[in-house]
Amino acid sequence: MWQNPTVAAALADWDFGTAFRLIRQIASLRQEDMSAITGLSQSFLSTLESGARRLVNIDKIVPVLERLGVPPASGATSRPGFRCPVSAAGFRRAVHAVIHP
């Protein structure tokens, strides 16, 4: 999913609402699943995906990207304060843990 040009463009633009919606669709996740993975509330994800709110606080962005396993090569990770995230395999494990508790 990280090579998907639309996901990559949304991450590079820090358009997390679009990026999260696309990631959910590609991974066949519900907002509740994404909430469990990212630590963001389902209601916040809903407003983020609708464009009513934006995720702009670096203290929230960094852990969310890490929990999703966004690779260092994405545009989002070139921002200051971003630490190396977990691998894509870590993302798959997180998704599996949510879907198959």
N, C-alpha and C positions, 0 to 999 in steps of 0.2 A: 504493500500500500504506500510505502514511502516513496516509491518511484512514480506513483500516479501524479501526472503533471498538475492536476487541479489541487490535490492535497499539498503537493510541494509548494505551489504558488500561494495557497492560503497560509501555510506555515511561514513562508518567507515574508508575507505581508502582515504577519501577526493577526490574521483574521481567524481567530480561534473558533468562533461560532461556525463558520463554514467548514474549517478543518475538522472539527469534532463531529459535525453532521456527516461529512463524507467518510470519516474513519468509522463511525458507527454503521453506516450503510454498507461499506466494504466488508466489515467484520461481522455483520448481522447482529449488532448489539442494540439493546434498548437503552433509553436514557438512564434507566436505573442501573444497568450494567456499567455504563460509562461512568456514572456517579461513583459506583463502588471502586472502579479502577483509579479514577482521578482524585477522588476525595472531595469533588465539588458536589453541591447538592443537585438533585434532579431539577428542582425549580430554577436554579441558577443556570444549569445547562440549557434548559428550555428557553430562557430569555436570551442567553448567549447565542443559541442557534437561530433564534428569530431575528437577531440583530438589535433587540431592544437594549441590550447591555453589551459591554466589551470587557474582556479580561486584560487589564493593563498593569496590574501590580506584579512586579518582578518576583516578589516573595511568594506569590501564588503560581505564577507562570512556570518558574523553574521546577518546582516539585511535580506539577501536572505533566510537564513534558517528560520528566524523568520517569514518572509512573507509566506513561504511555510508551516509553521506550523509543522516543523520537531520536533517530540517529544523528550523530554529530554533523554529518554532511548537509543536513537540512538548513534552510535559511534561518529558521527560528533559533537554531542553536548558536548562531554566530553573534548573538546579542551578548552584551556584557553581563557577567554574573552567572552564565549558564555553565553548569558542571556536566561532565560526561554522563549521559543517561544509561540506563540498563539497555541490554541488547534487544533486538526484535524478538528473540526467543523469550526474553523476560516479559515482553508484552503478551506473547502468545500464552505463556503460563498464567499471567494475570487474567486474561480473558477466560481461559479454561477454568480457573478457580472460581470465577464469578458464575459462569454458565453451569458448571458441574461442581457444586459445593460439596 
